[in-house]
Amino acid sequence: MEMKIETILPYKIAYIRHVGPYGTGNEQTMRKLKIWAASKDLYQDNTIILGIARDNPETTRPENCRYDTCLVVTDSDFTQNEEVASGTVEGGRYLVFKIRHTADAVIKAWQEIFPELAKQGYHFDETRPVLERYAVGMVIDHFCEICVPVR
């Protein structure tokens, strides 16, 4: 698992929210967002998709967990509608972990990230969400990133 520190600029996002247990519902929402983005000609080689788990499954009942599948957009790209909402993701300093884009690698990374954070001397910034970042160019090569906000 590669790791680097990065300052991420704020993102404007179009997103679809899944409410329920994390897992297959998130994958279905990801497919739905990609289809929507392609229909609007917003799914390109430089597209960035974010996955944001809004709730901690250790403290939130599985049926109430929220997961936002987001497309990074510009102001001119998108107007909110019934199908897709809009919002922003706060920028800042993140510890970015590059991992293989497989279910097993993602599960393993989530188990290792927070101990690695402490080992490296970073403190998790709980005021900002962890971002799963899927840049199309990187996904083609079977990689993705988990971006952990740090202070």
PLY file of the C-alpha trace (Angstrom):
ply
format ascii 1.0
element vertex 151
property float x
property float y
property float z
element edge 150
property int vertex1
property int vertex2
end_header
0.00 0.00 0.00
1.60 3.24 -1.18
1.11 6.32 0.97
1.59 10.08 0.45
0.43 13.34 2.00
-1.68 15.54 -0.28
-3.54 18.81 -0.02
-6.87 18.22 -1.74
-8.76 21.24 -2.99
-12.49 21.48 -2.23
-14.61 19.46 -4.67
-18.04 20.32 -6.05
-19.92 17.04 -6.37
-23.01 15.49 -7.91
-24.02 12.48 -5.84
-26.46 9.66 -5.30
-26.97 8.49 -1.72
-27.51 4.88 -0.67
-29.01 4.29 2.77
-28.54 0.80 4.16
-25.76 -1.65 4.96
-22.46 -0.87 3.29
-21.55 -3.28 0.50
-23.56 -4.34 -2.52
-25.91 -1.34 -2.29
-22.89 0.92 -2.68
-21.84 -0.95 -5.83
-25.33 -0.57 -7.32
-25.29 3.15 -6.57
-21.86 3.42 -8.22
-23.22 1.78 -11.39
-26.24 4.10 -11.36
-24.04 7.20 -11.03
-21.74 6.06 -13.86
-24.73 5.49 -16.15
-26.12 8.92 -15.26
-22.71 10.58 -15.79
-22.23 8.87 -19.16
-25.70 10.01 -20.28
-24.67 13.62 -19.50
-21.26 13.17 -21.19
-19.57 13.69 -17.79
-17.81 10.32 -17.64
-14.43 10.98 -19.28
-10.80 9.85 -18.96
-10.18 12.56 -16.33
-13.34 11.88 -14.29
-13.02 11.48 -10.53
-15.59 9.50 -8.57
-15.66 9.59 -4.77
-17.22 7.16 -2.33
-18.03 8.67 1.05
-19.22 6.55 3.96
-21.08 9.10 6.07
-21.60 6.89 9.12
-19.51 4.60 11.28
-21.07 1.11 11.13
-19.80 0.46 14.66
-22.06 3.22 16.03
-24.84 3.43 13.40
-27.33 0.66 12.69
-26.60 -0.90 9.27
-30.01 0.08 7.86
-29.25 3.74 8.67
-25.73 3.93 7.20
-25.37 6.52 4.42
-22.96 6.15 1.50
-22.62 8.89 -1.10
-21.33 7.98 -4.55
-20.07 11.27 -5.98
-18.92 12.64 -9.30
-16.55 15.61 -9.12
-18.10 18.32 -11.32
-17.62 21.97 -12.20
-20.30 24.62 -11.72
-21.14 24.50 -15.43
-21.44 20.68 -15.48
-24.39 20.13 -13.26
-27.68 21.35 -11.87
-29.29 19.37 -9.05
-32.35 17.32 -10.01
-34.53 14.54 -8.58
-32.08 11.83 -9.59
-28.81 13.37 -8.41
-28.08 15.84 -5.59
-25.28 18.38 -5.41
-22.89 19.36 -2.66
-19.29 20.03 -1.80
-16.45 18.16 -0.17
-14.16 20.20 2.05
-10.54 20.20 1.01
-7.51 20.06 3.21
-4.62 17.84 4.15
-5.09 14.12 3.53
-2.97 11.02 3.90
-3.61 9.18 0.61
-3.27 5.40 0.36
-3.01 3.92 -3.14
-4.38 0.39 -3.19
-5.41 -2.32 -5.64
-9.02 -1.86 -6.76
-10.36 -5.17 -5.47
-12.86 -5.92 -2.72
-10.22 -7.79 -0.70
-7.65 -4.99 -0.99
-10.20 -2.35 0.07
-11.27 -4.41 3.11
-7.63 -4.99 4.08
-6.78 -1.30 3.62
-9.63 -0.21 5.91
-8.22 -2.54 8.58
-4.67 -1.19 8.22
-5.17 2.53 7.60
-5.85 3.79 11.12
-3.01 1.85 12.77
-0.70 3.15 9.99
-1.93 6.70 10.62
-0.89 6.46 14.27
2.40 4.78 13.36
3.24 7.68 11.01
2.35 10.25 13.71
-0.76 11.67 12.02
-4.06 12.45 13.73
-7.36 11.66 12.03
-9.46 14.78 11.45
-12.96 13.61 12.36
-14.52 16.85 11.08
-14.01 15.72 7.45
-14.98 12.44 5.80
-12.65 9.75 4.51
-12.80 9.68 0.71
-12.53 6.65 -1.51
-11.19 8.23 -4.71
-11.62 6.53 -8.05
-9.88 8.45 -10.84
-10.88 6.78 -14.11
-7.28 6.64 -15.34
-6.18 4.92 -12.14
-9.12 2.49 -12.07
-8.25 1.37 -15.61
-4.93 0.23 -14.11
-6.86 -1.48 -11.24
-5.96 1.01 -8.49
-7.92 3.42 -6.31
-7.13 5.63 -3.32
-8.39 6.04 0.20
-7.89 9.62 1.36
-7.88 10.09 5.14
-8.19 13.64 6.47
-5.41 14.47 8.89
-4.47 17.40 11.07
0 1
1 2
2 3
3 4
4 5
5 6
6 7
7 8
8 9
9 10
10 11
11 12
12 13
13 14
14 15
15 16
16 17
17 18
18 19
19 20
20 21
21 22
22 23
23 24
24 25
25 26
26 27
27 28
28 29
29 30
30 31
31 32
32 33
33 34
34 35
35 36
36 37
37 38
38 39
39 40
40 41
41 42
42 43
43 44
44 45
45 46
46 47
47 48
48 49
49 50
50 51
51 52
52 53
53 54
54 55
55 56
56 57
57 58
58 59
59 60
60 61
61 62
62 63
63 64
64 65
65 66
66 67
67 68
68 69
69 70
70 71
71 72
72 73
73 74
74 75
75 76
76 77
77 78
78 79
79 80
80 81
81 82
82 83
83 84
84 85
85 86
86 87
87 88
88 89
89 90
90 91
91 92
92 93
93 94
94 95
95 96
96 97
97 98
98 99
99 100
100 101
101 102
102 103
103 104
104 105
105 106
106 107
107 108
108 109
109 110
110 111
111 112
112 113
113 114
114 115
115 116
116 117
117 118
118 119
119 120
120 121
121 122
122 123
123 124
124 125
125 126
126 127
127 128
128 129
129 130
130 131
131 132
132 133
133 134
134 135
135 136
136 137
137 138
138 139
139 140
140 141
141 142
142 143
143 144
144 145
145 146
146 147
147 148
148 149
149 150
